[in-house]
Amino acid sequence: MIPELVCCKKGFLGRKVMTFSFPCCDTCVDVVFTPLGRVIVRD
């Protein structure tokens, strides 16, 4: 299962937010990259 990239945008405080979609289960996930290199995944 390979997720599809839906969008990529700038977030708050220099963060980058990428939204991925998993078509097999109709789920979207936001992946947030902070300027310090931290990765946060949210539903």
PQR file of N, CA, C, O and H, with PARSE charges and radii, in Angstrom:
ATOM      1  N   MET A   1       0.840  -1.169   0.000 -0.4000 1.5000
ATOM      2  CA  MET A   1       0.000   0.000   0.000 -0.0000 2.0000
ATOM      3  C   MET A   1       0.892   1.241   0.000  0.5500 1.7000
ATOM      4  O   MET A   1       1.679   1.455   0.922 -0.5500 1.4000
ATOM      5  N   ILE A   2       0.756   2.041  -1.035 -0.4000 1.5000
ATOM      6  CA  ILE A   2       1.537   3.267  -1.179 -0.0000 2.0000
ATOM      7  C   ILE A   2       0.588   4.458  -1.073  0.5500 1.7000
ATOM      8  O   ILE A   2      -0.369   4.548  -1.842 -0.5500 1.4000
ATOM      9  H   ILE A   2       0.116   1.866  -1.784  0.4000 1.0000
ATOM     10  N   PRO A   3       0.837   5.376  -0.132 -0.5600 1.5000
ATOM     11  CA  PRO A   3      -0.054   6.536   0.011  0.2800 2.0000
ATOM     12  C   PRO A   3       0.161   7.539  -1.123  0.5500 1.7000
ATOM     13  O   PRO A   3       1.242   7.620  -1.705 -0.5500 1.4000
ATOM     14  N   GLU A   4      -0.883   8.293  -1.419 -0.4000 1.5000
ATOM     15  CA  GLU A   4      -0.812   9.345  -2.430 -0.0000 2.0000
ATOM     16  C   GLU A   4      -0.684  10.698  -1.738  0.5500 1.7000
ATOM     17  O   GLU A   4      -1.359  10.958  -0.742 -0.5500 1.4000
ATOM     18  H   GLU A   4      -1.762   8.227  -0.946  0.4000 1.0000
ATOM     19  N   LEU A   5       0.176  11.548  -2.264 -0.4000 1.5000
ATOM     20  CA  LEU A   5       0.337  12.895  -1.722 -0.0000 2.0000
ATOM     21  C   LEU A   5      -0.818  13.760  -2.209  0.5500 1.7000
ATOM     22  O   LEU A   5      -1.007  13.927  -3.414 -0.5500 1.4000
ATOM     23  H   LEU A   5       0.724  11.337  -3.073  0.4000 1.0000
ATOM     24  N   VAL A   6      -1.591  14.312  -1.273 -0.4000 1.5000
ATOM     25  CA  VAL A   6      -2.743  15.143  -1.623 -0.0000 2.0000
ATOM     26  C   VAL A   6      -2.329  16.604  -1.742  0.5500 1.7000
ATOM     27  O   VAL A   6      -2.655  17.264  -2.728 -0.5500 1.4000
ATOM     28  H   VAL A   6      -1.438  14.176  -0.294  0.4000 1.0000
ATOM     29  N   CYS A   7      -1.612  17.111  -0.739 -0.4000 1.5000
ATOM     30  CA  CYS A   7      -1.156  18.504  -0.808 -0.0000 2.0000
ATOM     31  C   CYS A   7       0.056  18.708   0.097  0.5500 1.7000
ATOM     32  O   CYS A   7       0.338  17.908   0.990 -0.5500 1.4000
ATOM     33  H   CYS A   7      -1.348  16.574   0.062  0.4000 1.0000
ATOM     34  N   CYS A   8       0.753  19.794  -0.163 -0.4000 1.5000
ATOM     35  CA  CYS A   8       1.913  20.185   0.630 -0.0000 2.0000
ATOM     36  C   CYS A   8       1.800  21.690   0.848  0.5500 1.7000
ATOM     37  O   CYS A   8       1.661  22.447  -0.113 -0.5500 1.4000
ATOM     38  H   CYS A   8       0.524  20.443  -0.888  0.4000 1.0000
ATOM     39  N   LYS A   9       1.858  22.126   2.103 -0.4000 1.5000
ATOM     40  CA  LYS A   9       1.687  23.553   2.388 -0.0000 2.0000
ATOM     41  C   LYS A   9       2.566  23.976   3.550  0.5500 1.7000
ATOM     42  O   LYS A   9       3.062  23.144   4.309 -0.5500 1.4000
ATOM     43  H   LYS A   9       1.970  21.511   2.883  0.4000 1.0000
ATOM     44  N   LYS A  10       2.750  25.281   3.676 -0.4000 1.5000
ATOM     45  CA  LYS A  10       3.503  25.829   4.800 -0.0000 2.0000
ATOM     46  C   LYS A  10       2.591  25.908   6.003  0.5500 1.7000
ATOM     47  O   LYS A  10       1.417  26.259   5.890 -0.5500 1.4000
ATOM     48  H   LYS A  10       2.347  25.957   3.059  0.4000 1.0000
ATOM     49  N   GLY A  11       3.143  25.579   7.153 -0.4000 1.5000
ATOM     50  CA  GLY A  11       2.370  25.629   8.383 -0.0000 2.0000
ATOM     51  C   GLY A  11       2.847  26.745   9.296  0.5500 1.7000
ATOM     52  O   GLY A  11       3.592  27.633   8.882 -0.5500 1.4000
ATOM     53  H   GLY A  11       4.097  25.294   7.245  0.4000 1.0000
ATOM     54  N   PHE A  12       2.410  26.682  10.529 -0.4000 1.5000
ATOM     55  CA  PHE A  12       2.713  27.681  11.550 -0.0000 2.0000
ATOM     56  C   PHE A  12       4.148  27.513  12.041  0.5500 1.7000
ATOM     57  O   PHE A  12       4.610  26.384  12.204 -0.5500 1.4000
ATOM     58  H   PHE A  12       1.804  25.960  10.864  0.4000 1.0000
ATOM     59  N   LEU A  13       4.857  28.609  12.278 -0.4000 1.5000
ATOM     60  CA  LEU A  13       6.225  28.627  12.818 -0.0000 2.0000
ATOM     61  C   LEU A  13       7.235  27.886  11.942  0.5500 1.7000
ATOM     62  O   LEU A  13       8.126  27.216  12.463 -0.5500 1.4000
ATOM     63  H   LEU A  13       4.482  29.526  12.145  0.4000 1.0000
ATOM     64  N   GLY A  14       7.107  27.998  10.631 -0.4000 1.5000
ATOM     65  CA  GLY A  14       8.071  27.391   9.723 -0.0000 2.0000
ATOM     66  C   GLY A  14       7.902  25.906   9.508  0.5500 1.7000
ATOM     67  O   GLY A  14       8.789  25.258   8.952 -0.5500 1.4000
ATOM     68  H   GLY A  14       6.384  28.543  10.208  0.4000 1.0000
ATOM     69  N   ARG A  15       6.792  25.356   9.933 -0.4000 1.5000
ATOM     70  CA  ARG A  15       6.542  23.928   9.738 -0.0000 2.0000
ATOM     71  C   ARG A  15       6.050  23.665   8.326  0.5500 1.7000
ATOM     72  O   ARG A  15       5.475  24.546   7.688 -0.5500 1.4000
ATOM     73  H   ARG A  15       6.072  25.882  10.384  0.4000 1.0000
ATOM     74  N   LYS A  16       6.278  22.453   7.840 -0.4000 1.5000
ATOM     75  CA  LYS A  16       5.761  22.028   6.549 -0.0000 2.0000
ATOM     76  C   LYS A  16       4.755  20.922   6.793  0.5500 1.7000
ATOM     77  O   LYS A  16       5.034  19.978   7.533 -0.5500 1.4000
ATOM     78  H   LYS A  16       6.745  21.737   8.359  0.4000 1.0000
ATOM     79  N   VAL A  17       3.586  21.029   6.178 -0.4000 1.5000
ATOM     80  CA  VAL A  17       2.514  20.061   6.379 -0.0000 2.0000
ATOM     81  C   VAL A  17       2.241  19.357   5.057  0.5500 1.7000
ATOM     82  O   VAL A  17       1.962  20.002   4.047 -0.5500 1.4000
ATOM     83  H   VAL A  17       3.359  21.795   5.577  0.4000 1.0000
ATOM     84  N   MET A  18       2.324  18.038   5.069 -0.4000 1.5000
ATOM     85  CA  MET A  18       2.019  17.234   3.888 -0.0000 2.0000
ATOM     86  C   MET A  18       0.842  16.329   4.228  0.5500 1.7000
ATOM     87  O   MET A  18       0.837  15.679   5.273 -0.5500 1.4000
ATOM     88  H   MET A  18       2.551  17.513   5.889  0.4000 1.0000
ATOM     89  N   THR A  19      -0.151  16.286   3.349 -0.4000 1.5000
ATOM     90  CA  THR A  19      -1.331  15.456   3.558 -0.0000 2.0000
ATOM     91  C   THR A  19      -1.263  14.268   2.613  0.5500 1.7000
ATOM     92  O   THR A  19      -1.129  14.429   1.400 -0.5500 1.4000
ATOM     93  H   THR A  19      -0.146  16.813   2.499  0.4000 1.0000
ATOM     94  N   PHE A  20      -1.356  13.073   3.184 -0.4000 1.5000
ATOM     95  CA  PHE A  20      -1.327  11.839   2.407 -0.0000 2.0000
ATOM     96  C   PHE A  20      -2.667  11.139   2.510  0.5500 1.7000
ATOM     97  O   PHE A  20      -3.338  11.209   3.540 -0.5500 1.4000
ATOM     98  H   PHE A  20      -1.464  12.943   4.169  0.4000 1.0000
ATOM     99  N   SER A  21      -3.057  10.461   1.431 -0.4000 1.5000
ATOM    100  CA  SER A  21      -4.312   9.719   1.394 -0.0000 2.0000
ATOM    101  C   SER A  21      -4.012   8.249   1.117  0.5500 1.7000
ATOM    102  O   SER A  21      -3.204   7.917   0.250 -0.5500 1.4000
ATOM    103  H   SER A  21      -2.512  10.404   0.595  0.4000 1.0000
ATOM    104  N   PHE A  22      -4.679   7.375   1.873 -0.4000 1.5000
ATOM    105  CA  PHE A  22      -4.591   5.938   1.645 -0.0000 2.0000
ATOM    106  C   PHE A  22      -5.897   5.500   0.992  0.5500 1.7000
ATOM    107  O   PHE A  22      -6.904   5.359   1.685 -0.5500 1.4000
ATOM    108  H   PHE A  22      -5.335   7.644   2.578  0.4000 1.0000
ATOM    109  N   PRO A  23      -5.911   5.278  -0.338 -0.5600 1.5000
ATOM    110  CA  PRO A  23      -7.168   4.993  -1.036  0.2800 2.0000
ATOM    111  C   PRO A  23      -7.815   3.672  -0.638  0.5500 1.7000
ATOM    112  O   PRO A  23      -9.031   3.530  -0.766 -0.5500 1.4000
ATOM    113  N   CYS A  24      -7.049   2.712  -0.164 -0.4000 1.5000
ATOM    114  CA  CYS A  24      -7.624   1.404   0.165 -0.0000 2.0000
ATOM    115  C   CYS A  24      -8.547   1.466   1.376  0.5500 1.7000
ATOM    116  O   CYS A  24      -9.470   0.659   1.487 -0.5500 1.4000
ATOM    117  H   CYS A  24      -6.061   2.827  -0.060  0.4000 1.0000
ATOM    118  N   CYS A  25      -8.310   2.418   2.295 -0.4000 1.5000
ATOM    119  CA  CYS A  25      -9.135   2.492   3.504 -0.0000 2.0000
ATOM    120  C   CYS A  25      -9.742   3.880   3.726  0.5500 1.7000
ATOM    121  O   CYS A  25     -10.246   4.157   4.815 -0.5500 1.4000
ATOM    122  H   CYS A  25      -7.560   3.073   2.205  0.4000 1.0000
ATOM    123  N   ASP A  26      -9.704   4.760   2.717 -0.4000 1.5000
ATOM    124  CA  ASP A  26     -10.285   6.108   2.793 -0.0000 2.0000
ATOM    125  C   ASP A  26      -9.824   6.888   4.018  0.5500 1.7000
ATOM    126  O   ASP A  26     -10.638   7.473   4.732 -0.5500 1.4000
ATOM    127  H   ASP A  26      -9.294   4.535   1.833  0.4000 1.0000
ATOM    128  N   THR A  27      -8.515   6.893   4.257 -0.4000 1.5000
ATOM    129  CA  THR A  27      -7.943   7.595   5.401 -0.0000 2.0000
ATOM    130  C   THR A  27      -6.976   8.666   4.910  0.5500 1.7000
ATOM    131  O   THR A  27      -6.190   8.429   3.993 -0.5500 1.4000
ATOM    132  H   THR A  27      -7.854   6.417   3.676  0.4000 1.0000
ATOM    133  N   CYS A  28      -7.040   9.850   5.527 -0.4000 1.5000
ATOM    134  CA  CYS A  28      -6.092  10.928   5.239 -0.0000 2.0000
ATOM    135  C   CYS A  28      -5.267  11.194   6.491  0.5500 1.7000
ATOM    136  O   CYS A  28      -5.790  11.187   7.605 -0.5500 1.4000
ATOM    137  H   CYS A  28      -7.679  10.042   6.272  0.4000 1.0000
ATOM    138  N   VAL A  29      -3.973  11.430   6.296 -0.4000 1.5000
ATOM    139  CA  VAL A  29      -3.052  11.653   7.403 -0.0000 2.0000
ATOM    140  C   VAL A  29      -2.223  12.896   7.102  0.5500 1.7000
ATOM    141  O   VAL A  29      -1.758  13.075   5.976 -0.5500 1.4000
ATOM    142  H   VAL A  29      -3.548  11.436   5.391  0.4000 1.0000
ATOM    143  N   ASP A  30      -2.038  13.754   8.100 -0.4000 1.5000
ATOM    144  CA  ASP A  30      -1.151  14.912   7.980 -0.0000 2.0000
ATOM    145  C   ASP A  30       0.195  14.567   8.601  0.5500 1.7000
ATOM    146  O   ASP A  30       0.259  14.056   9.719 -0.5500 1.4000
ATOM    147  H   ASP A  30      -2.416  13.609   9.015  0.4000 1.0000
ATOM    148  N   VAL A  31       1.267  14.848   7.871 -0.4000 1.5000
ATOM    149  CA  VAL A  31       2.619  14.667   8.384 -0.0000 2.0000
ATOM    150  C   VAL A  31       3.236  16.055   8.485  0.5500 1.7000
ATOM    151  O   VAL A  31       3.315  16.780   7.493 -0.5500 1.4000
ATOM    152  H   VAL A  31       1.216  15.263   6.963  0.4000 1.0000
ATOM    153  N   VAL A  32       3.677  16.426   9.695 -0.4000 1.5000
ATOM    154  CA  VAL A  32       4.211  17.761   9.958 -0.0000 2.0000
ATOM    155  C   VAL A  32       5.711  17.646  10.215  0.5500 1.7000
ATOM    156  O   VAL A  32       6.152  16.849  11.043 -0.5500 1.4000
ATOM    157  H   VAL A  32       3.613  15.837  10.501  0.4000 1.0000
ATOM    158  N   PHE A  33       6.494  18.461   9.487 -0.4000 1.5000
ATOM    159  CA  PHE A  33       7.939  18.513   9.678 -0.0000 2.0000
ATOM    160  C   PHE A  33       8.278  19.848  10.326  0.5500 1.7000
ATOM    161  O   PHE A  33       7.958  20.903   9.777 -0.5500 1.4000
ATOM    162  H   PHE A  33       6.136  19.109   8.815  0.4000 1.0000
ATOM    163  N   THR A  34       8.925  19.813  11.491 -0.4000 1.5000
ATOM    164  CA  THR A  34       9.302  21.042  12.187 -0.0000 2.0000
ATOM    165  C   THR A  34      10.679  21.495  11.706  0.5500 1.7000
ATOM    166  O   THR A  34      11.425  20.696  11.138 -0.5500 1.4000
ATOM    167  H   THR A  34       9.185  18.956  11.937  0.4000 1.0000
ATOM    168  N   PRO A  35      11.027  22.768  11.925 -0.5600 1.5000
ATOM    169  CA  PRO A  35      12.345  23.261  11.523  0.2800 2.0000
ATOM    170  C   PRO A  35      13.502  22.541  12.228  0.5500 1.7000
ATOM    171  O   PRO A  35      14.621  22.517  11.715 -0.5500 1.4000
ATOM    172  N   LEU A  36      13.237  21.961  13.387 -0.4000 1.5000
ATOM    173  CA  LEU A  36      14.285  21.244  14.126 -0.0000 2.0000
ATOM    174  C   LEU A  36      14.414  19.783  13.703  0.5500 1.7000
ATOM    175  O   LEU A  36      15.230  19.052  14.265 -0.5500 1.4000
ATOM    176  H   LEU A  36      12.328  21.980  13.803  0.4000 1.0000
ATOM    177  N   GLY A  37      13.619  19.344  12.719 -0.4000 1.5000
ATOM    178  CA  GLY A  37      13.729  17.983  12.208 -0.0000 2.0000
ATOM    179  C   GLY A  37      12.782  16.985  12.833  0.5500 1.7000
ATOM    180  O   GLY A  37      12.862  15.793  12.536 -0.5500 1.4000
ATOM    181  H   GLY A  37      12.956  19.938  12.263  0.4000 1.0000
ATOM    182  N   ARG A  38      11.890  17.442  13.691 -0.4000 1.5000
ATOM    183  CA  ARG A  38      10.914  16.545  14.307 -0.0000 2.0000
ATOM    184  C   ARG A  38       9.801  16.229  13.326  0.5500 1.7000
ATOM    185  O   ARG A  38       9.425  17.082  12.522 -0.5500 1.4000
ATOM    186  H   ARG A  38      11.826  18.410  13.932  0.4000 1.0000
ATOM    187  N   VAL A  39       9.267  15.012  13.379 -0.4000 1.5000
ATOM    188  CA  VAL A  39       8.169  14.600  12.508 -0.0000 2.0000
ATOM    189  C   VAL A  39       6.968  14.268  13.375  0.5500 1.7000
ATOM    190  O   VAL A  39       7.073  13.486  14.320 -0.5500 1.4000
ATOM    191  H   VAL A  39       9.572  14.319  14.032  0.4000 1.0000
ATOM    192  N   ILE A  40       5.818  14.865  13.051 -0.4000 1.5000
ATOM    193  CA  ILE A  40       4.579  14.637  13.800 -0.0000 2.0000
ATOM    194  C   ILE A  40       3.539  14.117  12.817  0.5500 1.7000
ATOM    195  O   ILE A  40       3.336  14.705  11.755 -0.5500 1.4000
ATOM    196  H   ILE A  40       5.732  15.500  12.283  0.4000 1.0000
ATOM    197  N   VAL A  41       2.881  13.018  13.168 -0.4000 1.5000
ATOM    198  CA  VAL A  41       1.825  12.449  12.328 -0.0000 2.0000
ATOM    199  C   VAL A  41       0.504  12.633  13.051  0.5500 1.7000
ATOM    200  O   VAL A  41       0.374  12.294  14.227 -0.5500 1.4000
ATOM    201  H   VAL A  41       3.046  12.541  14.030  0.4000 1.0000
ATOM    202  N   ARG A  42      -0.486  13.178  12.331 -0.4000 1.5000
ATOM    203  CA  ARG A  42      -1.799  13.355  12.948 -0.0000 2.0000
ATOM    204  C   ARG A  42      -2.892  12.908  11.984  0.5500 1.7000
ATOM    205  O   ARG A  42      -2.754  12.995  10.763 -0.5500 1.4000
ATOM    206  H   ARG A  42      -0.381  13.454  11.375  0.4000 1.0000
ATOM    207  N   ASP A  43      -3.978  12.429  12.573 -0.4000 1.5000
ATOM    208  CA  ASP A  43      -5.129  11.962  11.779 -0.0000 2.0000
ATOM    209  C   ASP A  43      -5.978  13.111  11.342  0.5500 1.7000
ATOM    210  O   ASP A  43      -6.987  12.911  10.666 -0.5500 1.4000
ATOM    211  H   ASP A  43      -4.090  12.359  13.564  0.4000 1.0000
TER
END
